[in-house]
């Protein structure tokens, strides 16, 4: 079977690496891809926003499955148009992708379906947002309603900070926002595959959103992750499935917009149990890197069964019992304006140690691999425990020559502290 993978980040490199191991794979294509993905797939010069061109490519190359990695094409309805031509797609349609594309849509669904989440207010103007702040204490959470690449969230600890966050969001014409109560607890990520009815749990992970050690500084798209997340115990995972995930899948089906693909639930583990922070309609980045490192089942089989509605009755998925940990190497200036063009070397040496280096913001420039974005590499290791995985990942990083890059030195710190 020929497969087309849409995307160009570290998530898509991890998906390409795992898809390439499938016995069912004929040829893997990726659009637009990156130099790391090119090790596993033939790159196609396609713009995912050009739906006609993508569909033409699928027919010309006998594509049997399209895997849409990032959120923007999902929210843009690429899946709808490909499915309309009879080609299976891994990833939700536009209506279902609102679970990620609109924070307000998801909060309203949670209210209707009695899904535990933070109290909230939807606002459509600066004045409305400033007025809504009076209904919440401090800290308070201010979120952009639409896609924000993991960075459209402010946890304000002062009134001045909250008002500034609201003002900044509404500096953009047509903006909408959600004001939320602050939830106290620890965050964890839960992943499930669903074909719109049946679900299969796809493991847990814990991300590190802040740019600085000790979870300080501004939010990013993610500076590292590990899987599994022991803080999400089997009991808490079952509770999250029963009270959050299953009611969501049922509510989406009842609304005539069944969700098919991977549903990524960001959870806050509060004293009252798991509560939903937000949904993503695709694998996380860098969570995908650690999940794919642990997965022992055939990814192409799983994706095709999801796309074609055959998850019911499948056995639970098989994952390595070991811990996988990934550390993101970003370009200096990230999450602001990253310094691009910096040369990268030493990946082969790092992988010779047993680590796997997934490429994200990279390109070739006159034969040299250079940085082309904010998050550049995801250096991933797997070990019998989190301390071993962490040590191996940072040992691999020491062999990578990336002078204009940086990384956090404490990925996995919470779990390592608990094990001590």
C-alpha positions in Angstrom: 0.0 0.0 0.0 1.3 3.5 -0.9 0.9 6.1 1.8 1.1 9.9 1.7 2.2 11.6 5.0 1.3 15.3 5.3 3.7 17.4 7.4 7.3 18.5 8.0 8.0 18.4 11.7 9.5 16.1 14.3 6.1 14.5 14.8 6.0 13.6 11.1 9.6 12.3 11.2 8.6 9.9 14.0 5.5 8.8 12.1 7.5 8.3 8.9 10.1 6.2 10.8 7.4 4.0 12.3 5.3 3.7 9.1 8.4 2.7 7.1 8.7 -0.4 9.3 5.3 -1.8 8.3 5.2 -5.0 6.3 2.1 -3.6 4.4 3.8 -0.5 3.2 4.5 -0.2 -0.6 5.9 3.3 -0.9 5.8 6.2 1.5 5.6 9.7 0.3 5.8 12.8 2.4 4.7 16.4 1.7 6.5 18.7 2.2 8.7 16.6 4.6 12.2 17.5 5.8 15.7 16.0 5.5 15.1 13.5 8.3 11.8 12.3 6.8 13.6 11.9 3.5 15.5 9.0 5.0 12.2 7.0 5.1 10.0 8.6 2.4 10.1 10.2 -1.1 9.5 13.9 -0.6 6.8 15.5 -2.7 6.6 19.3 -3.5 3.1 19.7 -2.4 1.4 22.5 -0.5 -1.1 20.9 1.9 -3.3 24.0 1.5 -3.7 23.1 -2.2 -6.3 20.4 -1.8 -6.7 19.8 -5.6 -3.0 19.2 -5.9 -2.9 16.8 -3.0 -5.9 14.8 -4.4 -4.3 14.7 -7.9 -1.1 13.4 -6.4 -3.0 10.7 -4.5 -4.7 9.4 -7.7 -1.4 9.6 -9.7 0.5 7.6 -7.2 -2.2 5.1 -6.2 -2.3 6.3 -2.5 -4.2 3.9 -0.3 -4.0 6.1 2.9 -3.3 9.7 3.7 -1.9 10.5 7.1 -2.4 14.1 8.1 0.2 15.0 10.8 -0.3 18.7 11.8 -3.5 20.4 13.0 -3.8 23.2 10.4 -4.7 21.0 7.4 -7.2 19.2 9.5 -8.9 22.4 10.6 -8.7 23.5 7.0 -10.8 20.5 5.8 -8.1 18.6 3.9 -9.5 15.3 5.2 -13.0 16.1 4.0 -11.9 16.7 0.4 -9.6 13.6 0.3 -12.3 11.3 1.7 -14.8 12.7 -0.8 -12.6 11.1 -3.5 -12.8 7.7 -1.8 -9.3 7.7 -0.3 -9.0 6.7 3.4 -7.6 9.4 5.7 -6.1 9.2 9.2 -7.3 12.3 10.9 -10.6 14.0 11.5 -12.8 16.0 9.2 -13.1 19.7 9.5 -16.1 19.7 11.8 -14.6 17.2 14.2 -11.3 19.0 14.2 -13.0 21.9 15.9 -12.1 20.0 19.1 -8.7 21.6 18.6 -9.5 24.4 16.3 -11.8 26.2 18.7 -11.3 26.2 22.5 -14.8 27.6 22.8 -16.4 24.8 20.8 -14.7 22.2 23.1 -15.7 24.0 26.3 -19.3 24.2 25.2 -19.3 20.5 24.3 -17.9 19.7 27.8 -20.7 21.8 29.4 -23.4 19.9 27.4 -21.9 16.5 28.0 -21.1 17.1 31.7 -17.4 16.5 31.0 -15.2 17.7 33.9 -13.2 20.8 32.9 -12.4 24.3 34.2 -15.1 26.9 34.5 -14.9 29.3 31.6 -16.3 32.3 29.7 -16.2 32.8 26.0 -15.4 36.4 24.9 -15.3 38.1 21.5 -13.9 41.6 22.4 -11.3 43.2 24.6 -13.8 44.9 26.7 -15.8 41.7 27.1 -12.6 39.9 28.1 -11.6 42.5 30.7 -15.1 42.4 32.1 -15.0 38.6 32.3 -11.8 38.6 34.4 -13.9 39.9 37.3 -15.6 36.5 37.5 -12.4 34.7 38.1 -9.8 34.8 40.8 -6.1 34.7 40.4 -4.3 32.9 38.9 -6.5 33.0 35.8 -6.0 31.4 32.3 -6.4 33.4 29.1 -6.5 31.3 25.9 -6.7 32.3 22.2 -9.7 30.5 20.8 -8.1 29.3 17.6 -4.9 27.5 16.7 -1.8 28.9 18.3 0.9 26.2 17.9 0.9 25.5 21.7 1.7 29.1 22.6 -1.6 30.9 22.8 -2.1 30.4 26.5 -1.2 32.8 29.4 -1.5 31.7 33.1 -1.7 35.1 34.7 -0.8 35.5 38.3 -1.6 39.2 38.6 -4.5 41.4 37.4 -2.1 43.4 35.3 -0.7 40.3 33.5 -4.3 39.0 32.9 -5.4 42.4 31.4 -2.3 42.5 29.2 -2.9 39.0 27.9 -6.5 39.9 27.0 -5.3 43.1 25.3 -2.6 41.3 23.3 -5.1 38.6 22.1 -7.6 41.2 20.8 -4.9 43.2 19.0 -5.7 40.8 16.1 -8.9 41.6 14.2 -11.6 39.0 14.6 -10.0 37.3 17.6 -11.9 35.3 20.2 -10.8 34.1 23.5 -11.7 31.8 26.4 -11.1 32.9 30.0 -10.8 29.9 32.4 -10.4 29.2 36.0 -7.0 28.0 37.1 -6.8 24.3 37.8 -4.3 23.2 40.4 -2.6 19.9 39.8 -0.1 18.1 37.5 -0.6 17.8 33.8 -0.5 14.6 31.8 -1.4 13.7 28.2 -3.6 10.8 27.3 -3.9 9.5 23.7 -6.6 7.3 22.2 -7.4 6.1 18.6 -11.0 6.3 17.7 -12.9 5.5 14.5 -15.9 7.6 15.7 -17.3 4.8 17.9 -14.7 2.4 19.3 -11.6 3.6 21.0 -8.1 2.1 21.7 -5.9 3.7 24.3 -2.5 4.8 22.8 -0.5 5.5 25.9 0.4 8.5 28.1 3.1 11.1 28.1 4.1 14.2 30.0 5.2 17.3 28.1 7.4 20.2 29.2 5.8 23.4 27.8 7.9 26.1 29.4 11.1 27.2 27.7 13.3 27.2 30.9 14.5 24.7 33.5 12.1 24.1 36.4 9.1 24.9 34.1 9.9 28.6 33.9 9.6 31.2 31.1 7.1 31.5 28.3 5.1 28.6 26.8 6.5 26.8 23.8 5.2 24.1 21.5 7.1 21.6 23.8 10.7 21.3 25.0 10.7 17.6 25.7 8.5 14.7 26.9 8.6 11.2 28.3 6.3 8.2 28.1 4.7 6.6 29.9 3.6 9.1 32.5 3.3 7.2 35.8 1.4 10.1 37.4 -1.5 9.0 35.2 -2.1 5.8 37.1 -4.2 3.0 35.6 -7.1 4.1 37.9 -6.8 7.7 36.8 -6.5 6.7 33.2 -9.7 4.6 33.4 -11.5 7.5 35.1 -10.4 9.9 32.3 -11.5 7.4 29.6 -14.9 7.0 31.3 -15.7 10.6 32.3 -13.9 12.5 29.5 -12.9 10.6 26.4 -15.9 8.3 25.9 -18.5 11.0 26.5 -16.6 13.2 24.0 -16.6 10.5 21.3 -20.3 9.9 21.9 -21.2 13.6 21.9 -19.4 14.1 18.6 -21.2 11.2 17.0 -24.5 12.4 18.3 -23.8 15.9 16.8 -23.2 14.4 13.4 -19.5 15.0 13.4 -17.9 11.7 14.5 -14.2 12.0 15.3 -11.9 9.7 13.5 -8.1 9.7 14.2 -6.1 10.2 17.3 -7.6 12.2 20.1 -5.1 13.8 22.4 -6.5 14.8 25.8 -4.5 17.3 27.8 -5.5 16.5 31.4 -5.0 18.2 34.8 -4.9 15.8 37.6 -6.7 17.7 40.3 -7.7 16.7 43.9 -11.2 16.0 42.4 -9.9 13.7 39.7 -8.8 14.3 36.0 -10.2 17.4 34.3 -9.9 18.2 30.6 -7.6 21.2 29.8 -7.9 20.9 26.0 -8.0 18.5 23.1 -5.7 18.2 20.2 -6.9 16.5 17.0 -3.5 14.9 16.2 -0.5 13.4 17.9 1.5 15.9 20.0 4.9 17.1 19.2 7.2 16.0 21.0 4.9 13.4 22.6 4.6 11.5 19.3 8.4 10.9 19.3 8.3 9.0 22.6 5.0 7.2 21.8 6.4 5.9 18.4 9.6 4.9 20.1 7.6 2.6 22.5 5.0 1.3 20.1 5.4 -2.3 19.2 2.3 -2.8 16.9 2.2 -2.0 13.2 1.3 1.7 12.9 0.0 1.4 9.3 -2.4 -1.4 10.3 -3.6 0.8 13.2 -4.1 3.9 11.1 -5.9 2.0 8.3 -8.3 0.3 10.8 -9.0 3.7 12.4 -9.7 5.3 9.0 -11.9 2.5 7.8 -13.9 2.0 11.1 -12.5 -1.3 12.2 -11.2 -0.6 15.7 -14.0 -2.5 17.5 -12.7 -5.8 18.8 -9.0 -5.1 18.3 -6.7 -6.2 21.1 -5.1 -3.6 23.3 -2.1 -2.1 21.8 1.4 -3.3 22.6 4.0 -0.9 23.9 7.5 -1.4 25.3 7.4 -1.3 29.2 10.5 0.9 29.0 10.5 4.6 29.3 11.2 6.8 26.3 12.4 10.4 26.8 12.9 13.1 24.2 14.8 16.4 24.5 14.0 19.2 22.0 17.0 21.2 20.7 15.7 24.6 19.7 17.3 27.5 17.9 18.4 30.4 20.0 15.6 33.0 20.3 12.8 30.4 20.4 9.9 30.8 21.3 10.4 34.3 20.0 12.3 34.9 16.7 14.6 31.9 16.2 18.0 32.2 14.8 17.9 30.1 11.6 20.7 29.0 9.4 22.9 27.5 12.1 24.9 24.4 11.1 24.1 21.0 12.6 26.5 18.1 12.8 27.0 14.9 14.9 23.6 13.3 14.4 25.2 10.0 13.2 27.4 10.0 16.3 24.4 10.5 18.6 22.5 7.7 16.9 25.5 5.4 17.1 25.0 5.5 20.9 21.4 4.1 20.4 19.5 7.4 20.5 17.2 8.4 17.7 17.3 12.0 16.4 14.0 13.2 14.9 14.4 16.3 12.7 11.9 19.1 12.8 13.1 22.6 11.7 15.9 21.5 9.4 16.9 21.9 5.7 19.9 21.4 3.5 22.0 24.5 2.5 24.8 23.7 0.1 25.1 20.2 1.4 25.0 21.2 5.1 22.2 20.5 7.5 21.0 23.7 9.0 18.3 25.0 11.3 15.2 26.4 9.6 12.8 26.8 12.5 12.3 27.2 16.2 12.3 23.6 17.3 15.0 21.9 15.4 15.7 18.4 16.7 14.1 15.9 19.2 16.8 13.7 20.6 15.1 10.5 21.9 16.3 7.6 24.0 14.6 4.6 25.6 15.7 2.9 28.8 14.6 0.6 31.6 13.6 3.6 33.7 13.4 7.4 33.3 16.8 8.1 34.8 18.5 5.8 32.3 16.5 7.3 29.3 17.3 10.8 30.5 21.0 10.1 30.9 21.2 8.4 27.4 19.3 11.3 25.7 21.7 13.9 27.2 24.7 11.8 26.4 23.6 11.8 22.8 23.0 15.6 22.8 26.6 16.1 23.9 27.7 14.6 20.6 25.6 16.9 18.5 27.3 20.0 17.2 24.7 22.8 17.0 26.3 26.0 18.3 23.2 28.2 17.7 20.9 25.7 19.5 19.9 25.1 23.1 17.9 22.7 25.2 16.5 22.3 28.6 18.7 20.2 30.9 15.9 18.9 33.1 13.5 17.0 31.0 11.8 14.4 33.1 12.7 16.2 36.4 9.3 15.7 38.1 9.3 11.9 37.6 12.9 11.5 38.5 12.3 13.5 41.7 9.4 11.1 42.5 11.6 8.0 41.9 14.1 9.3 44.4 
